Amino acid sequence: MAPFRFAVQLSKADSGAAWRELACKLEDLGYSTLYVPDHFDDQFGPLVALTVAAEATSTLNVGSLVLDNDYRHPVVLAKELATLDLMSEGRFEFGIGAGWMRTDYEASGIPYDEPGVRVDRLIESVDILCQMFLAGTATHHGAHYDVEGAVMSPMPHTPGGPKLMLGGGSKRVLRLAGERAAIVSVVPSLRAGAIGPEVAQLATPERYDERLTWVHEGAAGRSDSPEIQAWTIFTAVTEDVEPLYEQFSELFGLPLEHIKKSPVGVAGTVSSICEQLEERRERWGFSYIVIHEGEIEAFAPVVAALAGR
């Protein structure tokens, strides 16, 4: 089984200085990675924020969780990503997805195509990006991109390009991720375009069993195994777990036992959380856990107990 590591997803800070301090805190507390999402709401621009965080630290990884493929042409994006990987000396994790949040598309005026079309476009984009990172050039003539002899300059620090992270909750995307990605981020299906009851109903343990089957189908025949990541909605270090689980059970409309076992959250004492995460790694392979800003310090003892084990 892969050793544990932990990441924090952050959107912004009150100032540049506060952002740098936050990155340094994550590094000091033993977190592996600082992730930034990619939306048009109240958050920093991801690539600039990640560059600043990398510059403020020396061992902390930085990553996108995840860039929306529809916002940037892959040839343009390749240059930005290679530069960030070069400047961070290989500490960049490149997460990209097909796009899902409907309000981003409505606010920007970018067409919100059907999921299948967005995934088709993502597949073509990943092909172009991988060509550029591996060979230094790309030629691709597809339904969505027409690229002829695009040149990669600069080349990334990491041979073959930064670690590719793909994720989602659909069979097609998770099979693609199992086949192509170094890191697979498994989440409930976001086909609805917003976090709501439809998404919550897909967070049951049995649904995660199914999703991991799709990942393994995609990874069949690989010489290595992708790292499996769990993105959480809530974590809490506490001895009084029942009220929290009851709250999320009511919010999600799921039985209490399903909420307690679902990878979307974890709560309990430090030792209890460690046991739960070890059980989930055994069942699903989840070794890379993503939490959120409000939980950084409280969750640090879990990181200290499990990171690298």
C-alpha positions in Angstrom: 0.0 0.0 0.0 1.1 3.5 -0.8 2.3 5.6 2.2 0.0 8.3 3.5 0.4 11.9 2.6 -1.9 14.9 3.3 -2.9 18.1 1.4 -4.8 21.2 2.2 -7.0 22.9 -0.4 -6.9 26.7 0.0 -8.6 29.4 -2.0 -7.0 32.7 -0.8 -5.6 34.7 2.1 -6.0 38.3 3.4 -2.7 39.4 1.7 0.3 38.1 -0.1 2.2 38.0 3.2 -0.6 36.0 4.8 -0.6 33.5 1.9 3.2 33.0 2.2 2.8 32.4 5.9 0.1 29.9 5.4 2.2 28.0 2.9 5.1 27.9 5.4 2.7 26.7 8.1 1.6 23.8 6.0 5.2 22.9 5.3 6.2 23.1 9.0 3.2 20.9 10.1 4.2 18.2 7.7 1.6 18.5 5.0 2.7 17.3 1.6 0.8 19.7 -0.7 -1.0 23.0 -1.0 -3.8 22.8 -3.5 -5.7 25.6 -5.1 -9.0 25.1 -7.0 -10.0 26.8 -10.3 -13.3 28.8 -10.1 -14.4 32.3 -10.9 -15.8 33.0 -7.4 -13.9 34.4 -4.4 -10.4 32.9 -4.8 -6.9 33.6 -6.0 -5.8 32.9 -9.6 -4.4 29.4 -9.1 -1.2 29.5 -11.1 0.1 32.7 -9.6 -0.9 31.7 -6.1 0.8 28.3 -6.5 4.0 30.0 -7.8 4.1 32.3 -4.8 3.5 29.4 -2.4 6.3 27.4 -4.0 8.7 30.3 -3.8 7.9 30.8 -0.1 8.7 27.2 0.7 11.4 24.6 0.0 9.8 21.2 0.4 6.1 21.8 0.1 4.4 20.6 -3.1 1.9 22.8 -4.8 -0.9 21.7 -7.1 -4.1 22.5 -8.9 -7.3 20.8 -7.7 -8.2 21.0 -10.5 -7.7 23.3 -13.4 -10.8 23.4 -15.7 -9.7 22.3 -19.1 -12.2 24.6 -20.8 -10.6 27.8 -19.5 -7.2 27.5 -21.2 -6.0 26.2 -24.5 -3.6 23.2 -23.9 -0.7 24.8 -25.8 -1.0 28.0 -23.7 -1.4 26.0 -20.5 1.6 23.8 -21.3 4.0 26.8 -21.1 2.5 28.0 -17.8 2.7 24.6 -16.2 6.2 23.9 -17.4 7.4 27.2 -16.1 5.8 26.5 -12.7 7.4 23.1 -12.6 10.7 24.5 -13.5 10.5 27.4 -10.9 9.4 25.0 -8.2 12.1 22.5 -9.1 9.6 19.7 -9.6 7.2 20.4 -6.7 4.2 21.0 -8.9 1.2 18.5 -9.2 -0.8 19.1 -12.3 -4.5 18.4 -11.7 -6.9 19.0 -14.6 -10.5 18.1 -15.1 -13.3 18.5 -17.7 -15.1 21.2 -15.8 -18.3 20.9 -13.7 -19.5 24.0 -11.9 -22.3 25.4 -13.9 -22.1 28.9 -12.3 -18.5 29.3 -13.6 -19.7 28.9 -17.2 -22.7 31.1 -16.7 -20.6 33.9 -15.2 -17.9 33.7 -17.9 -20.0 33.1 -20.9 -18.0 30.0 -21.8 -20.4 27.4 -23.3 -21.4 24.7 -20.9 -21.4 21.6 -23.1 -22.7 18.2 -22.2 -20.4 16.2 -20.0 -19.5 13.8 -22.8 -18.3 16.7 -24.9 -16.3 18.2 -22.1 -14.6 14.9 -21.4 -13.8 14.4 -25.1 -12.1 17.8 -25.0 -10.2 16.9 -21.9 -8.9 13.7 -23.5 -7.6 15.6 -26.5 -6.0 18.3 -24.2 -4.2 15.7 -22.1 -2.9 14.1 -25.2 -1.4 17.5 -26.4 0.0 18.3 -23.0 1.7 14.9 -22.6 3.2 15.2 -26.1 4.6 18.6 -25.3 6.0 17.5 -21.9 7.5 14.3 -23.2 8.7 15.2 -26.7 9.0 19.0 -26.5 6.5 19.4 -29.4 2.9 18.4 -30.2 0.9 17.8 -33.3 -2.8 16.9 -32.9 -5.8 17.1 -35.2 -9.0 16.3 -33.4 -12.6 17.4 -33.1 -11.7 20.1 -30.5 -8.1 21.1 -31.0 -6.0 21.5 -34.2 -2.3 21.8 -33.3 0.6 21.6 -35.7 4.2 21.5 -34.5 3.7 23.3 -31.2 7.0 23.8 -29.4 7.5 23.3 -25.6 9.7 26.0 -24.2 10.8 25.9 -21.4 10.8 22.2 -20.8 9.6 21.2 -17.3 12.0 20.4 -14.5 10.3 17.0 -14.1 11.2 14.5 -16.9 8.0 13.8 -18.8 6.2 16.7 -17.1 4.7 17.4 -13.7 2.7 14.6 -12.0 -0.6 14.4 -13.7 -3.7 14.2 -11.5 -7.1 13.3 -13.0 -10.2 12.7 -11.1 -14.0 12.6 -10.9 -16.9 10.3 -10.2 -17.9 9.0 -13.7 -16.9 5.7 -15.2 -15.3 7.3 -18.3 -13.2 9.8 -16.4 -12.0 7.4 -13.7 -11.0 4.8 -16.3 -9.1 7.5 -18.1 -7.5 8.5 -14.8 -6.5 5.0 -14.0 -4.9 4.7 -17.4 -3.1 8.0 -17.6 -2.7 9.7 -14.3 0.0 9.5 -11.5 -2.7 10.6 -9.0 -6.4 9.7 -9.2 -8.7 11.9 -7.2 -12.0 10.0 -6.5 -15.1 12.1 -5.8 -18.8 11.7 -6.1 -20.1 12.4 -9.6 -20.5 16.1 -10.3 -22.6 15.8 -13.4 -25.3 17.9 -11.8 -23.1 21.0 -12.0 -23.4 22.0 -8.4 -22.9 20.4 -4.9 -26.4 19.4 -3.8 -28.6 16.4 -2.9 -27.8 14.6 -6.2 -24.1 14.6 -5.4 -24.6 13.7 -1.7 -26.6 10.6 -2.7 -23.5 9.4 -4.6 -21.2 9.5 -1.6 -22.1 6.1 -0.1 -19.4 3.5 0.5 -20.8 1.1 -2.1 -20.6 3.9 -4.7 -16.9 4.3 -3.9 -16.4 0.5 -4.3 -17.8 0.9 -7.8 -15.6 3.9 -8.6 -12.4 2.2 -7.5 -13.3 -0.7 -9.7 -13.4 1.7 -12.7 -9.9 3.1 -11.7 -8.5 -0.4 -11.5 -10.0 -1.3 -14.9 -8.3 1.7 -16.4 -5.0 0.9 -14.7 -4.9 -2.7 -15.8 -1.6 -3.4 -17.6 0.3 -0.5 -16.1 3.7 -1.2 -14.7 3.0 1.1 -11.8 0.0 1.9 -9.7 -1.6 5.4 -9.5 -1.8 7.1 -6.1 -5.4 7.2 -4.9 -6.6 10.5 -3.5 -9.7 11.2 -1.3 -11.1 14.7 -1.3 -13.0 15.3 1.9 -16.0 17.6 2.5 -15.5 17.6 6.3 -13.0 16.5 8.9 -13.1 17.0 12.7 -10.8 16.0 15.5 -13.3 15.6 18.4 -14.5 13.1 21.0 -18.1 14.1 20.4 -18.7 12.8 16.8 -22.4 11.9 16.9 -23.8 15.5 16.5 -21.5 16.1 13.6 -22.4 12.9 11.8 -26.1 13.5 12.5 -25.8 17.0 11.0 -24.3 15.6 7.8 -26.7 12.7 7.7 -29.6 15.1 7.6 -27.8 17.5 5.2 -27.0 14.7 2.7 -30.1 12.7 3.2 -28.1 9.6 3.9 -28.3 7.0 6.7 -26.0 7.7 9.6 -24.0 4.6 9.0 -23.3 5.6 5.4 -22.0 9.0 6.5 -19.7 7.5 9.1 -18.1 5.2 6.5 -18.1 7.5 3.5 -14.7 8.8 2.4 -16.2 12.3 2.0 -15.6 12.9 5.8 -13.8 11.6 8.8 -14.3 12.6 12.5 -13.1 11.3 15.9 -10.1 11.4 18.2 -6.7 11.4 16.6 -6.3 7.6 17.2 -9.8 6.9 15.8 -9.2 9.0 12.7 -6.0 7.1 12.1 -7.8 3.8 12.4 -10.5 5.0 10.0 -8.0 6.2 7.4 -6.1 2.9 7.6 -9.3 1.0 7.0 -10.1 3.1 4.0 -6.7 2.7 2.6 -7.1 -1.1 3.0 -10.6 -1.0 1.3 -10.2 1.6 -1.4 -6.5 2.4 -1.6 -6.9 6.0 -0.3 -3.5 7.1 0.8 -3.6 10.8 -0.2 -6.1 12.8 1.9 -7.2 16.3 1.1 -8.6 18.5 3.9 -9.6 22.2 4.1 -8.3 25.4 5.7 -10.4 25.4 8.8 -9.0 22.0 9.9 -5.2 22.6 9.4 -4.0 22.8 13.0 -6.5 20.4 14.5 -5.7 17.7 11.9 -1.9 18.2 12.3 -1.5 15.4 14.9 -3.1 13.0 12.4 -0.6 14.1 9.8 2.2 13.6 12.3 1.0 10.1 13.1 0.4 8.8 9.6 2.5 10.8 7.0 4.9 8.4 5.3 3.5 5.3 7.0 
